[in-house]
Amino acid sequence: MEFTERVRDGLEILRRRDPAGKRVFGAASHRYELHPPLDQSAVARFEAAHSVQLPSDYRAFLTQIGNGGAGPYYGVFKLGEMDDGYGDKPWKPGLMVGVPSQSFPHRERWNLSEAELERIQASEDDDEIIRTYWRPVDGALPICHQGCALRDWLAVTGPEAGHVWHDATADFQGWRPWTRNDGRHMTFAEWYVAWLEKALSQTAN
């Protein structure tokens, strides 16, 4: 079954089983509903503006399924948006998001050393933590959050382009790729379907 058909069918089942979204973490915020899809031209304009090419499965989601909405945790962000603690708003490169056209810096799980973490956590200089740890990340787009500034990102540039990464720096746990059982890094479609299958299992009874 194609990714788009699998998602549509799975979300329809979830809407019937759990209409209030109370049985799956975060689903009450979206209730398995999607925003209207984007036109291909809108996606092309975004790509041109940021000098990137979106992964094909993510592009298919945006243009054939929906521009965000139902998905892992509190749902998938609209293209070009992210949470700021008060709702979802457009992001600008150089703030929490880096430069999308620059290569995503990570290849494997990453964090500072224990000594470095202890030093910045003990510091009263928040600016130093931001400069050394919470700095904007290049080459990736924020795609969802699970609250408390914990987010998932989709790498769009560099060797990890097309793979989803979890940003747990808010808990000083660094960055890690979402992985399959075989250890391979998950694509956007694999990440989304993994959530979908788990949600269907949680609501099966």
N, C-alpha and C positions, 0 to 999 in steps of 0.2 A: 504494500500500500504506500502511495506517495506521502511525503511529509505533510503537504497541505491537507490532503483528504484525511489523514490520520488525526491531525489536530482538530479539524472541524468536527469529525465524528466523536472524538473523545470529549471535546468541550460540550457538545450537545448532551452526551450521557451525564456529564457532571452537572449540567444545569438542571437536569431532571432529578438526579439523586440528591443534590445538595443546593437547592435554590437560594438559600440564604448565605451560602459559603461558610458555614460554621464548622464543617468537618475537616477542612484542610487549612493549614496555617496560612494566614494572610488573605484567604479567598473572600472573606467578607467585604474586602475593599473593592473587589472587581466582580464578584459573583459569576466568574467565568464568561464575562461579556468582553467583547473586543471593540476597539475604536474602528471606524471605517478605514479600509485600506487606503494607501497612498497611490497616486498615479506614478507611473514610471518616471515621468518628467520631474516630479517633485524629488524623487530619490536621486535622479541624475543631477539636479541642481545642488543638492546637498553634497554629493560626491565631488562636484566641480568646485564648490566653495571651500572644501577642506582637502582637496587633492588626494582623495582616497577612492578605492573601489570596494564597496561593501561585499562581504561574503555572499555567495549566491543563495544559500539557504536563508540567511537573514533578509536579503532582498525579497525573496519569495514570500516570507512571512509578512513583511511590510506591505507588499503590493497585492498579495492574493488572499491573505488571512485577515490581518488587521494592523493598524499603526499603533501597536501596543495594546495594553489591557490585560486580559486573562493570561496568567502565567505564574512562574515560580514566585514564592513569597508574596509580596504585595502587588505583583503584576509587572508586566514588561513596560518600560518607559516608551513614550512616543519618541520617534526619531528626533534627536537633537535636544531631548529634555532629560532632566534628572531631578531627584528630590533634593530639597535644600533645608529640610526640617519643618517646612511649613506647607509643603505641597510640591508638585512637579512643575518645574519652570525651565525655560531654555538655558543651556549652559553656554559659556564662552571659553574658548581656548585660553589657557594661562591661569585660570582660577583652579577649580577642582579637576577639570579636564586639561590635559596637556595639549600638545600639537598632534592631531590625528595622523598627519602625513609622516611624522617621525617614527622610527622603528620602536615597537613595543620592547621594553628593556629586559623582560624576564624570559627565561627558557625553562627553568625548573623552579620548584618551590623556593621562595626567597624570604629572608628576614634578616634583620641586623643580628649581630652576635649578642649573647646574653649580657655581656659587659656593656655593650653600646646601648642596649635597651634599658638596662638599670641606670645608666648615666642620664639618658634623656628623660626617663620617667621621674628621676629624682630632681631634675632641673626645674626651676621655677620660670624658666624662659620658654614660654610657649612658642615664640618665633623660631627658636632653635629646633623644636620638635617638628614644626611645619617645614622648615628648610631641609632637615635631614631625613624625615620619615613620611610626613603627610603631604609631601610635595606633589604637584600634578603629575600624572603619568601620561607619557606620550604613546601614540599608536594604538589607542583603545577607546571604545565608547562605553559609557555606563548603560546597562540594559535593565537592571532592576535592583531593588534593595530589600533587605529583610529587617529593617529597623536598626536603630542605634548606630547609624553610619556604616553599616556592613553592606557591601554592594557586590554585584557581579558585573564584570566588564567583558566586552567582546573585542579581542585584538583584531585590528584591521590592517596593520602594517608590520612587516618584518616576518621572520620565520614562524612566529606563532599566529599569524593572521588566520582568522576563521575559528580560533579556539576561545573558549570561555574561561575566564579567571575569576577567582574569588578574592576580594580585597578585604582582609580582616585587620588592617592596620589600626582601625579604631580600637581594637582589643589588643594591639601590639603583637598580633599573630602573623603579620606579613601578608604575602601574596602566595596563592597556590592555584594550580590549574585544576579545573574539574576533570576527573579522569574516569574512564571506563574500568570494568573489572580487569581488563588486560593491561591496564596502566596507560593506555593511549589517551591523549588529551581530547576532551570532548569538543565537537563542533557545536554551533548554535542549535542545529536540529536535534542532535543527540542530547544536549542539555535540556532542551524543552520537552522532548519526548520522555526523558527520564522522569521529569516532574509530572508529566501527564499520566504516565503509567503508575507512579506512586499514588497520585491523587485518586485514580480510578480504583486502585487496591484499597485505599483508606475508606472509600465510600461504597464498597461492594456490598456491605451488609447493613 
